[in-house]
Amino acid sequence: MNAPSDLSMKTDDVLRFELEVLRQEHRDLDEAIRAMQDLGTSDQLTIQRLKKKKLQLKDKIAIIDDRLTPDIIA
């Protein structure tokens, strides 16, 4: 088991901080991709890699968000 990435070992405060850092990184990547596309001279491979990284961040954000949001049985 990889302790640094194990969500069950982290407090909610730590997870909230990590969530905000990941969201900021996701926004930064979005801005970088948009800027590269607007220039029109950017490398498509680089854009693809940035988009893949952005999707990975989105998945991590969803996992942490699910961990922080309690299940409510109605």
Summary of the structure (lengths in Angstrom):
residues: 74
radius of gyration: 15.7
end to end distance: 34.2
largest distance: 52.3
contacts: 153
relative contact order: 0.15
helix: 80%
strand: 0%
